[in-house]
Amino acid sequence: MRWSLSVFRLVGDREVHLHTTHRMDTAATVRQAYFLEVQRPGVCRVAINEYVTETISWPVAQSELPAGSAPAARPGAADRREYFQVPAYGPAPLVSGDDVRTLLAEMHELQGRGQLGIPDPAGAVILRCASTTIGRVAALDDLPAA
């Protein structure tokens, strides 16, 4: 879970957005930033934005990898990323099926040169991953205890 703060002030009878902070990783940091922001002159409201990211992954065969430069975007998800991973070669996300094929070809070439410790690309598990971030407005009392 991560958070950001949106800071507002009154201009006449209208509430105007001043800025939104970067995302913060701890509730203690959010509380500290919140109390600093509410003390600033002219600030009328500070909103806490809470973000939860869910990631799912499932194995795919190399023959199932899409052609082209990137996975197809899914409609309806405001903040959704799709990518691939080959855990045998590290956690780095690979943006497209072409990136996966390139990585496997490079690993096959290195293995053919006798590089020790390189897992066999033929048996490598390929994961297709989807990460979706959902945001909501939260209250100070909603933050987890420090």
C-alpha positions in Angstrom: 0.0 0.0 0.0 1.2 3.5 -0.8 -0.2 7.0 -0.3 0.0 10.5 -1.6 -1.4 13.8 -0.3 -3.4 16.3 -2.4 -3.3 19.8 -1.0 -6.0 22.5 -1.5 -6.6 26.1 -0.7 -9.5 28.5 -1.0 -9.5 31.2 -3.7 -12.6 33.3 -3.1 -15.3 30.7 -2.5 -13.6 28.0 -4.6 -11.3 25.2 -3.5 -8.2 25.0 -5.7 -5.8 22.2 -6.0 -2.2 23.3 -5.1 -0.2 20.1 -5.5 -0.1 16.4 -5.0 2.9 14.8 -3.3 5.0 11.9 -4.6 3.9 8.5 -3.3 4.9 7.5 0.2 5.6 4.1 1.5 5.0 4.3 5.2 2.0 5.5 7.3 4.4 7.4 9.6 5.7 9.4 6.6 2.1 10.2 5.5 1.2 11.4 9.0 4.3 13.6 9.2 3.6 15.1 5.8 -0.1 15.6 6.5 0.6 17.5 9.7 3.2 19.7 8.0 0.8 20.5 5.1 -2.2 21.4 7.3 0.0 24.0 9.1 0.9 25.8 5.8 -0.7 29.2 5.4 -3.7 29.1 3.1 -4.2 25.4 3.1 -7.9 24.6 3.6 -7.9 20.8 3.0 -5.4 17.9 2.7 -6.7 14.7 1.1 -5.0 11.4 1.6 -4.9 9.2 -1.5 -4.4 5.5 -0.9 -3.1 3.2 -3.6 -3.2 -0.6 -3.6 -1.5 -2.5 -6.4 -2.5 -6.1 -7.2 -0.3 -8.2 -9.4 -1.2 -11.5 -10.9 0.9 -13.7 -13.1 0.4 -16.9 -15.0 2.8 -19.1 -17.1 2.7 -18.9 -20.9 4.4 -20.9 -23.5 6.9 -19.2 -25.9 4.4 -20.0 -28.7 1.8 -17.9 -26.9 3.9 -14.7 -26.8 2.3 -11.9 -28.8 4.2 -10.5 -31.8 5.0 -6.9 -31.8 6.5 -4.4 -29.4 4.1 -4.5 -26.4 1.1 -6.5 -25.0 -2.3 -5.2 -26.0 -3.8 -2.6 -23.6 -6.8 -3.7 -21.7 -9.8 -1.3 -21.8 -11.3 -0.1 -18.5 -8.3 -0.2 -16.3 -7.1 3.3 -15.3 -3.6 2.2 -14.1 -2.9 -1.2 -15.5 0.5 -2.5 -16.7 1.1 -5.8 -18.5 4.5 -7.3 -18.9 6.5 -10.5 -18.9 9.1 -12.0 -16.6 11.5 -14.9 -16.9 12.3 -15.7 -13.3 15.3 -17.9 -14.1 17.1 -14.8 -15.5 16.0 -12.2 -12.9 12.9 -10.2 -11.9 13.3 -7.5 -14.6 10.0 -6.8 -16.4 10.1 -7.4 -20.1 7.7 -5.1 -22.0 6.9 -7.4 -25.0 6.9 -10.9 -26.4 9.7 -9.8 -28.6 11.8 -8.8 -25.6 11.3 -12.3 -24.1 12.3 -14.0 -27.4 15.4 -11.8 -27.5 16.4 -12.6 -23.9 15.9 -16.3 -24.5 17.9 -16.2 -27.7 20.8 -14.4 -25.9 20.7 -16.9 -23.1 20.8 -19.8 -25.6 23.8 -18.2 -27.3 25.6 -17.7 -23.9 24.9 -21.3 -23.0 26.2 -22.5 -26.3 29.5 -20.7 -25.6 29.9 -22.7 -22.4 28.9 -20.0 -19.9 28.5 -21.7 -16.6 25.5 -21.2 -14.4 23.1 -20.1 -17.2 19.8 -22.0 -16.9 18.6 -23.8 -20.0 16.4 -21.4 -22.0 14.4 -24.3 -23.4 13.0 -25.0 -19.9 12.6 -21.4 -18.7 9.3 -20.5 -17.3 7.8 -17.4 -18.9 5.2 -15.4 -16.8 2.7 -13.0 -18.2 2.0 -10.4 -15.5 -0.7 -7.8 -15.0 -0.4 -5.1 -12.3 -3.4 -2.9 -11.5 -3.3 0.0 -9.1 -6.5 1.1 -7.5 -6.7 4.4 -5.7 -9.2 5.8 -3.2 -9.5 8.8 -0.8 -8.7 7.7 2.7 -9.0 9.4 6.1 -6.1 9.9 8.6 -7.8 7.2 10.8 -7.6 4.7 8.0 -3.8 4.7 8.1 -2.3 1.6 9.7 -0.8 2.0 13.2 2.9 2.9 13.2 
